[in-house]
Amino acid sequence: MGNEAPRASSFQMLLLLLLLLLRAEPLRSAELTFELPDNAKQCFHEEVEQGVKFSLDYQVITGGHYDVDCYVEDPMGNIIYRETKKQYDSFTYKTEAKGVYQFCFSNEFSTFSHKTVYFDFQVGDEPPILPDMGNRVTALTQMESACVTIHEALKTVIDSQTHYRLREAQDRARAEDLNSRVSYWSVGETVALFAVSISQVLLLKSFFTEKRPINRAVHS
């Protein structure tokens, strides 16, 4: 009897958490990793209502000096954000007009470096996990507090996974680049060693080769 009550309470808390997660409306978001060639520019578009907040997070994973140009343009063509040669950055803005907002990544300043860029674009605020949570006067119950704590912990886990996934991709690209450079250097050293060995053998052979004078017959 003593163990049934904690089990029932845990089951109710899990059921409540699942219902709340299903009820919560997800954010409009786009998360993408794409290739950006040299001398190229890539733009993305999103229609946003007036008075809505959106955020843009981006990071260069591989290529060159890990930098890229980025700018955000509102529906009237005004530049509301611009940064040049940034490895990573975040931008948050509350729209003043309804329309299509454009954000672009440019690698036009690079002549041979191919980049890989990651960005996360989110529109709107996250709805409260509990109904009327912002207008409640009474304190949360223990079950509701546990659900909110679990929800915040899951968000932290997702952010940490994204961060470590990007770090892993960046470190892997650097390791592969270092491995290719070491391989090319080893091949170059091998070719140079063979060339020096052959030249030394030919040089030593020329020291021990007897040079016979050429006798020219004198015809009268």
Buried (B, 14 or more C-beta within 10 A) or exposed (E): EEEEEEEEEEEEBBEBBEEBBEEBEEEBEEEEEEEBBBEBBBEBEBEBEEEBEBBBBBBBBBBBEBBBBBBBBBBEEEEBBEBEBBEBEEBEBEBEEEEEBBBBBBBEBBEEBBBBBBBBBBBBEEBBBBEEEEEEEEEEEEBBEBBBEBBEEEEEEEEEEBEEEBEEBBEEBEEEEEEEEEEEEEEEEEEEEEEEEEEEEEEEEEEEEEEEEEEEEEEE
